[in-house]
Amino acid sequence: MTDYIIEPVSGRLTVSGGKAAPILTIMNADEFRGKNKPFINHKELSHNLGSIRYCKAELFRDHLWGTLRIPQKSESRDPQLSFIFYLTEKSLYFIEDTGDVKQWIKTLSAKMSRVESSAELLLRLFEKMIENDIIYLSHLEKKTEDLEDRLIDGDSDNFFEQLTKLQRKLSELNAYYEQLTAIGDLVESCTSPSLVGGTEQWGRYSMRTERLSNHTRLLQENIQRLRELYRVQQDEKQNNVMCILTVVTTFFLPLTLLTGWYGMNFVNMPELHWKFGYYIVIAVAAVIALIELIYFKKKKF
């Protein structure tokens, strides 16, 4: 268990020496199970700790708790962080089972300015979660444009695989931003300023996450457009192949009929015993082929 306090001079978050009441406490699952206070709904928190699959929050009169699953800014589907947060009027608790949250807090605390309360600290951390996401979305947009250029140039190697990975990541991000927007709206509706602080700041946070969600949906629409364009190109290639097969089949159909007709070898077929029969059949086949070539060229097949 690690306690953090606000350093009086700088106002920054620092590890507590045990003298002052902590503003933030990070504990693992085993430490949480052995500590009932101040967690009123201890059983429900324990149940959620084992399977954090999305971001959510529940607001009560004297506390706010929820789960956070932060996706990685890469193709990986594994979360960057997943933990439970529990906010009271006096302190904030993070419950996790990997140790990654401590490193995350250590990195962020060096970048955060003065913090006045646990509610403000929670808001600052939520803001840090999406601080550089617009840059990552711009990176995904550039990848989408590169895929489009490749498709126009006819380079479709591994195209569908890369498009599918991009679509999955955008779906994950869109769900993530929608969940954060719902959390922001929930906290904004809180009627207890002593618990969550300034609700208007959470309203602005919801607007930011909603804009990110809108940007993500726009990229998803571009992905869908590329998917349709890819399907059209594949259908066109298949149609060209079928057209070639149809022309070849049509070209040889009269010749096949001719060879099949004279391949029956009936006794009373006069052409079989005529000395010029073989040459006449060759001439007829050549004329038929020539007529077909002229017809196909005229029809631009």
Secondary structure, 3 states (H helix, E strand, C coil): CEEEEECCCCCCEEECCCCCCCCEEEECHHHHHCCCCCCCCHHHHHHHHCCCCCCEEEECCCCEEEEEEEECCCCCCCEEEEEEEEECCCCEEEECCCCHHHHHHHHHHCCCCCCCCHHHHHHHHHHHHCCCHHHHHHHHHHHHHHHHHHHHCCCCCCHHHHHHHHHHHHHHHHHHHHHHHHHHHHHHCCCCHHHHCCHHHHHHHHHHHHHHHHHHHHHHHHHHHHHHHHHHHHHHHHHHHHHHHHHHHHHHHHHHHHHHHHCCCCCCCHHHCCCCHHHHHHHHHHHHHHHHHHHHHHHCC
